[in-house]
Amino acid sequence: MDKRDAGVNMTIEFPNLSSRFDAEDIRKLREYNSLKHSKMTHKEILEDIRQGAESFMSEFSCCVAEKQAAYDAGKKK
């Protein structure tokens, strides 16, 4: 039986990733996304990706702003 046929109401848990974030972690993420998207329409997949990108950019922008502030503070000394 294929994993996708195991059950319509199957919940997929986010994989545990290592602190190294290596090739195995990338494989786990790809499998997670593949299973998550297998029962979605094309439109739903695109919306899911857009939401993930917005979340990432929000967090990324915050980190960049913190680094820039620390850099600017160091330049003033």
C-alpha positions as CSV (number, residue, x, y, z in Angstrom):
1,M,0.0,0.0,0.0
2,D,1.3,3.4,-0.9
3,K,1.8,6.0,1.9
4,R,-0.7,8.3,0.3
5,D,-3.4,5.6,0.5
6,A,-2.8,4.9,4.2
7,G,-5.8,7.1,5.1
8,V,-7.5,10.3,4.1
9,N,-7.4,11.7,7.7
10,M,-3.7,10.8,8.2
11,T,-1.9,13.5,10.1
12,I,1.6,14.3,9.1
13,E,4.0,15.5,11.9
14,F,6.8,17.9,11.1
15,P,10.0,16.0,11.1
16,N,12.7,16.2,13.7
17,L,15.7,18.0,12.2
18,S,19.3,17.8,13.4
19,S,21.3,20.8,14.6
20,R,23.6,20.2,11.6
21,F,20.8,20.6,9.0
22,D,22.4,18.1,6.6
23,A,21.2,16.2,3.5
24,E,19.2,13.8,5.6
25,D,17.2,16.7,7.1
26,I,16.5,18.0,3.5
27,R,15.3,14.6,2.6
28,K,12.9,14.6,5.6
29,L,11.6,18.0,4.7
30,R,11.0,17.0,1.0
31,E,9.2,13.9,2.1
32,Y,7.1,15.8,4.6
33,N,6.1,18.4,2.0
34,S,5.4,15.7,-0.6
35,L,3.0,13.9,1.7
36,K,1.4,17.1,2.9
37,H,0.7,18.3,-0.6
38,S,-0.3,14.9,-2.0
39,K,-4.0,15.5,-1.2
40,M,-4.1,19.2,-2.0
41,T,-5.2,21.0,-5.2
42,H,-2.7,23.0,-7.2
43,K,-4.2,26.2,-5.8
44,E,-4.0,24.9,-2.2
45,I,-0.3,24.0,-2.7
46,L,0.5,27.4,-4.0
47,E,-1.3,29.1,-1.0
48,D,0.6,26.8,1.4
49,I,3.9,27.8,-0.2
50,R,3.0,31.5,-0.2
51,Q,2.1,31.3,3.6
52,G,5.4,29.6,4.3
53,A,7.3,32.1,2.3
54,E,5.7,35.0,4.2
55,S,6.5,33.5,7.5
56,F,10.1,32.9,6.5
57,M,10.5,36.4,5.1
58,S,9.1,37.9,8.3
59,E,11.5,36.0,10.5
60,F,14.4,36.6,8.1
61,S,13.7,40.4,7.9
62,C,13.7,40.5,11.7
63,C,17.1,38.8,11.9
64,V,18.6,41.0,9.3
65,A,17.3,44.1,11.1
66,E,18.9,42.9,14.4
67,K,22.2,42.2,12.6
68,Q,22.2,45.6,10.9
69,A,21.5,47.4,14.2
70,A,24.3,45.6,15.9
71,Y,26.6,46.4,13.0
72,D,25.6,50.1,13.0
73,A,26.1,50.3,16.7
74,G,29.6,48.9,16.3
75,K,30.5,51.4,13.6
76,K,29.6,54.4,15.8
77,K,32.2,53.5,18.4
